[in-house]
Amino acid sequence: MSRLDALGWHRVRFELNGRVVESNAQPRMLLTDFLRHSLGMTGTHVGCEHGVCGACTIEIDGVPARACLTLAVQVHGAKLRTVEGLAPTPDRLSILQEAFRRHHALQCGFCTPGILMSLDWYLRTKPGPTEVELREFLAGHLCRCTGYVPIVKAALDAAERLREASHA
Amino acid sequence: MKPAPFDYVCAQTVREAHVVLAAEGDEACVLAGGQSLIPMLSMRLARPKVVVDIMRVPALAAVDDNGQTLRIGAAVRQAELLRRADLGDKQPLLRLALPWVGHAQTRSRGTLCGSAAHADPSAEIPLVLVALEGTIELSTRWRRRRVPAEAFFTGMMTTARRPDELIEAIVVPCRRPNTGYAFREFGRRYGDFAIVACAALASPRGARLAVGGVADRPVARNFADLHGRALDEAVEAFAWELEARDDLHATAAYRRALVRRMGREMIEEARRCRG
């Protein structure tokens, strides 16, 4: 059993979007700050910092989770995905991202990375959600611009296109 | 909103967690899913000297079903339990209440035992534990004890856990024959903390109603097999005994009205689900 000293900087290594990354963190460092400040991955946004707004939602070991409710040292050895990992190539958007653009599902864009990460996971685990199910799932995210209508439309559209893509 | 400095221990065994708790007592905090503790750390409502992460202890990750009870280990996440297809059959009240705990994005990390440890008066898991007359299994290096839920929750975010004790598991009875279960909560928005939450059990002999969000802890009451006006009056008396208070979210009178209405509806719904 090793004890990580409060003021020491400890090596944290994990897989991020398919690539092994590492840097140093104090035990108290939140994963949001580790991603943004230590690794320079600023796609993950920081909103409320207590788990309510959903802006920092990423995927940890295959499930959506709040990066602000996670310590960097907790994810040593884990597999993470962030919004930077969604697009298949640098010049192409994913089906979900493309649907967000088509439906104007973002205005200021602050909440978008978290919502994309949540929905990307949700549409993989539940390919044919109803609007009610989608809205219930989106309750874990705050968006103060759109009123959610275009987000729900984009998600339903993306779900349909993803189903078609998987049948093709 | 950044936590104050603390040491971090990632325990690999229950014994390792016990050793830290024995040495540090109330200067140590146990970290499981972190969905309640990390906000407390960030807001500096908790300033432990050391945080003990128990999520990599294999012995705490099990759900044991012996036919009579479900024993849910301290590292079992809420989403993990909810994913079990047989949960509604094993214990319907857990199946009904879990979707109300936080959001999908927090249930993926949050644990049931962590919610019990945090003991928020409006939280669902403590309410279910009290409704089902479940127990909390606590251990130190040298001893182990089981505390009934009603004795475990002692007030607003306070429990009977001693500083050197680890919550190893919660234990709830499996579904009982000829018993119905119901759960509902009322809040401003789905996923908010409940203004009032009600859990009910009904058997031919009578009903049990547990209420969260009103008193400083979840409170349950047993009723005879009452109907109509007699039932209304009994629930009404219970609503007054909870000593509701006014706060930012609702007045005491509003909370009592919710207990009367939802309490009765949940008892009736539990009766319908019997069998």
Chai-1 contact restraints between the chains, C-beta under 6 A:
chainA,res_idxA,chainB,res_idxB,connection_type,confidence,min_distance_angstrom,max_distance_angstrom,comment,restraint_id
A,M1,B,E16,contact,1.0,0.0,6.0,A-B,restraint_1
A,R3,B,D7,contact,1.0,0.0,6.0,A-B,restraint_2
A,R3,B,V9,contact,1.0,0.0,6.0,A-B,restraint_3
A,L4,B,Y8,contact,1.0,0.0,6.0,A-B,restraint_4
A,D5,B,D7,contact,1.0,0.0,6.0,A-B,restraint_5
A,A6,B,P5,contact,1.0,0.0,6.0,A-B,restraint_6
A,A6,B,F6,contact,1.0,0.0,6.0,A-B,restraint_7
A,A6,B,D7,contact,1.0,0.0,6.0,A-B,restraint_8
A,L7,B,P5,contact,1.0,0.0,6.0,A-B,restraint_9
A,P27,B,F6,contact,1.0,0.0,6.0,A-B,restraint_10
A,P27,B,Y8,contact,1.0,0.0,6.0,A-B,restraint_11
A,R28,B,P3,contact,1.0,0.0,6.0,A-B,restraint_12
A,R28,B,P5,contact,1.0,0.0,6.0,A-B,restraint_13
A,R28,B,F6,contact,1.0,0.0,6.0,A-B,restraint_14
A,E49,B,M1,contact,1.0,0.0,6.0,A-B,restraint_15
A,E49,B,S42,contact,1.0,0.0,6.0,A-B,restraint_16
A,H50,B,P39,contact,1.0,0.0,6.0,A-B,restraint_17
A,H50,B,S42,contact,1.0,0.0,6.0,A-B,restraint_18
A,G51,B,P39,contact,1.0,0.0,6.0,A-B,restraint_19
A,T57,B,Q105,contact,1.0,0.0,6.0,A-B,restraint_20
A,V63,B,S108,contact,1.0,0.0,6.0,A-B,restraint_21
A,P64,B,Q105,contact,1.0,0.0,6.0,A-B,restraint_22
A,P64,B,S108,contact,1.0,0.0,6.0,A-B,restraint_23
A,A65,B,S108,contact,1.0,0.0,6.0,A-B,restraint_24
A,A65,B,R109,contact,1.0,0.0,6.0,A-B,restraint_25
A,L69,B,G34,contact,1.0,0.0,6.0,A-B,restraint_26
A,L69,B,Q35,contact,1.0,0.0,6.0,A-B,restraint_27
A,L69,B,I38,contact,1.0,0.0,6.0,A-B,restraint_28
A,V73,B,Y8,contact,1.0,0.0,6.0,A-B,restraint_29
A,S118,B,Q105,contact,1.0,0.0,6.0,A-B,restraint_30
A,F137,B,A104,contact,1.0,0.0,6.0,A-B,restraint_31
A,A139,B,H103,contact,1.0,0.0,6.0,A-B,restraint_32
A,A139,B,Y190,contact,1.0,0.0,6.0,A-B,restraint_33
A,A139,B,G191,contact,1.0,0.0,6.0,A-B,restraint_34
A,G140,B,H103,contact,1.0,0.0,6.0,A-B,restraint_35
A,G140,B,A104,contact,1.0,0.0,6.0,A-B,restraint_36
A,G140,B,Q105,contact,1.0,0.0,6.0,A-B,restraint_37
